Amino acid sequence: MTGPGAVGEAALGGTTLGGTTSVGRLLDAIADVGRAPSGGYERFAWTAHDLALREWFAAEASARGLDLVTDRAGNQWAWWGDPDADGPGVVTGSHLDSVPGGGAFDGPLGVASAFAALDALRAAGVRPERPLGIVNFSDEEGARFGLACLGSRAVTGTVAAEKLLALRDGAGDSLADVLGRVSTGSTTGAGGVPLEHYGRDDEALARVGVFVELHVEQGRYLADLPVDEAAPVAVGAAIWPHGRWRVDLAGEANHAGTTPLAHRHDPMLDLARLITDVRAAAEHAGALATLAKVQVEPNGVNAIPSRVRAWIDARAETEDAVRAVLGTPPTADLVAPDPTADLVAVSGPGTATNSALGGGLAPWRPVEESWTPATVFDPALAARLADVVGRPGSDLPAPVIGTGAGHDAGIFAAARVPTAMLFVRNPTGISHSPAERAEETDCDAGVAALTAVLADLLTAPSGRQDVSWSAPRNADDLTSYRSPGDTDGGAR
């Protein structure tokens, strides 16, 4: 096995990024959209920056003669071929929105690589036996409304439409309010999401036979491989269970210059204890937990706060470990965060470390706002892709790895759509930061790998990819996936 195969190599060999390869030109075209002074990106769902990116997606689809469809959840689909007449089809793509201060590759690399791979397939003369779709999922990061993978959750019906439409951003605007403003008179697919039809879209789902998402790796597994096992691209095996929780802390507003320390009820002190509790609980459970978003009211330099809201992100290899951090059972329904709601808050527990190590964060009464269970991608499909992608200069299949980061691919896999992921090497391992990187040659390798995978799936004998394949040689290894922190041994 020497790499992604003749289709990808013939179409992309000998080119470089920086405006000379198709993927480089595509990324360059949107490089200035939403760029912040920090060098990172502020591309939040349904803002002017996001709408500009949606217009760019529509223009790229039009330039290739693709049919553009916006589903009932606001996701954009560009089709080469007719998925209704000749489908279901093969779909690839990702998202274009970002976290606050995010990097240039998280999401856009997958969308740009999808267009580049389609160009490569056409240049190589591939004659697909089924349609190819490219998707731009809306609001994958959840930076505006607090729920990650919002567009894919909506189109699959994972969360009820009325709950999603009730979600509010930091300014107090609901998703329904925002969509109502942007969905007026769009003819390019940038808006056009009728509220009366918002939510699960069975017609859109029926068009998808298999979904492959390419993404920059958010970690250092590939970068840390020994030289004799080096690979620029890995195949995804699974996504860790993860969720988000909110904690409300009550205080009493008062004057910073006239209120004695002994008479203060300052929720910022509770926040400090909560932060150390989160870290201690994560260490005790063998999990990852982060408290990085805080709202303070009234947020004045000379005023003791009246309340503080804090959000916790927790992930682990098992659901039990995540629940051990929170010290809470699963919540049945999504709780929509509402910054205008009446305060229902707690004062911090008296003993921070003891509460964290004993019952997790339960004394803080965390409110679950989102939850995604562990997702294992189709093992036979992952093994098949690992053989197709391979490793340069080696007879080994591509590494097969797990990830602690959530993706739209995970939502589709949970909805029983055959799904796979490709990860492109990130030399820094850093993501959700301006320091996020992918080398030019690795981006080329990612496009070549995706091209080869799509060629394989588009010309396979069966349309919907749920047939019984003969499992490639590393299929057995996929029953247990390699976690992001594992570095010993080969890929599993």
Summary of the structure (lengths in Angstrom):
residues: 492
radius of gyration: 23.1
end to end distance: 17.6
largest distance: 78.1
contacts: 1789
relative contact order: 0.18
helix: 34%
strand: 19%
